[in-house]
Amino acid sequence: MSVAMNEGSAPGAAAVRDETPLRRFISDFCESKIAIAGVLGVLLIAIIAIFAPWLSPTNPYDLATVDIMDSRLSPGKQMMSGVTAFLGTDGMGRDMLSAMFYGLRISLGVGVASGFVALCIGVCVGLAAAYFGGRVDMLIMRVVDLQLSFPAILIALILLATLGKGVDKIVIALIVVQWAYFARTVRATAMVERHKEYIEAATCLALSHRRIVFRHLLPNCLPPLIVVGTVQVASAIALEATLSFLGIGLPVTEPSLGLLISNGFEYMLSGKYWISIYPGLALLFTIVSINLVGDRLRDVLNPRLQR
């Protein structure tokens, strides 16, 4: 009798064993069709950004291929080189579709690079504040509070006014703007984990501070960091677009979606809507796709927020 019961329950037990945390996470994530649409959007954006030189009909920033006679062609018109401008051209005769592909590459690269470096800095600072506490925590958090008391765009404006234009300059400015968000997030999570039994046990075993922080404390702080990271990448892309639109972000020789929107703003009243509208839609699609993924990650990693 007991043998039969064990044999009958074996498939169920095997099914439970086969459901690894990764599979369970993927299953929970894919329950939302909106989240799947966000993932597909992010994948499409990443493919376009990576393979922009091969997907673009022309190189919009190669002076040998740009003709001023192609200036402000409406969508569907043929350029002097024989290439059809499906989304029209801008005031300098560049194919808008190609310019958007290259601009998306710059915008996404700036957002991901600045977000990753800011994440690394913020994690180290936040963990140090939570683990050591006392004066170290007080000093670090006063610096974080001081920075967060100012608008992010104001800090970026001051830095870019000092550093000048360029991809490297705007990445540095976005890192300075973002690291405090990560530091506060990881510090709040680590403060909860700091006084739990497994950290106290590791301390009693005389493990090194580095091992306790990075092998025991950090892994339990990752779920909120993943969510904040996706949101901050979208925020960095939007902030870079705003700065480039204002003319203090990237130079005209290094395209971005914000710069493309700025280039077409002066033609809006003359009916040349496509110069600004299409890059604006691409920017909106990028930010919404990343935020959809981040929103679903928040629900999956924190079951209390699930509806």
C-alpha positions, 0 to 999 in steps of 0.5 A: 500500500505504501509502495503504491502511494509512493509510486503514485506521488512520484510524478507530482514530486518530480514536477515540483522538483522540476519547477526551478526558481527561474522557471517559476519566475518566467512563468509568473512574468509571462502571465501578463500579456502587456509585459510580453509586449514590453519585452518584445519592444525592448528586444526590437529596440536592442536589435535596431540599436545593435545592427543600425549600420546594416539596417539603415538604408543610408548613413545619415552622418556620412557627408559624402552621401548627404545631399542638401537637395534632399532637404525636407522631403515628405515621407515616401519621396525618392532621394537624389541617391535613388533611396526611398525616404519612407519617413521623409528627410530632415532639414539637412537632407538626411533620411529620417529612418536611418537617422532614427536607427542611429539615434536610437543606438546612441540614446540606448547606449547612453542610458544603459552605460550610465545606468550600469555604472551608476548602479555599481557605484550606488550599490557599493555606497549603499551597502557600505552605509547599511553594513557599517552604520554609525557615522559612515551611514550618517555621512553617506546618507546626508550626501545622498539627501543633499543630491536628491533635494535638487532636480536631476535636470538641474544637476545635469545642466550644471555639469554639462555646462562645465564639461561641454558636449559629447557622449562621454560628458553626458554619460558622466552627468547621468551617472552623477545624477543617478547613483544616489537613487541606487544608493538609497534603494540598496541601503534601505533593503540592506538595513532590513537584511543586516540584522537577520540571523544569517548575517549575524551567523556570518559575523560570528564565523569571523568572515571578512567584511567583503565576503559578508557584504558581497556573498550574503548581503548583496544577493538579497538586495538584488530584486528591488535593484533590478526594478530600479535599474530598469526604471532608471535606464528609461529615465536616463534616456528621457533625460538625455533626450531632454538635454539634447533637445535643449542643445546642451547634450550631444553635438550634431555630429552624434545623433540621438532621438532628442537631437532629432526632435530638436532639429525638426521643432522649427519646422513644425509650424510649416507642416513638416511634422515628420521631422519631429513626430517620428523620432518622438514616437520612437522615443515614446515607444522605447521608454514605454517598453522599458517601463512595462518590463520594469513594472512587471518585474516589480510585481513578480519580485514583490508578490505583495504588489500583485493584484 
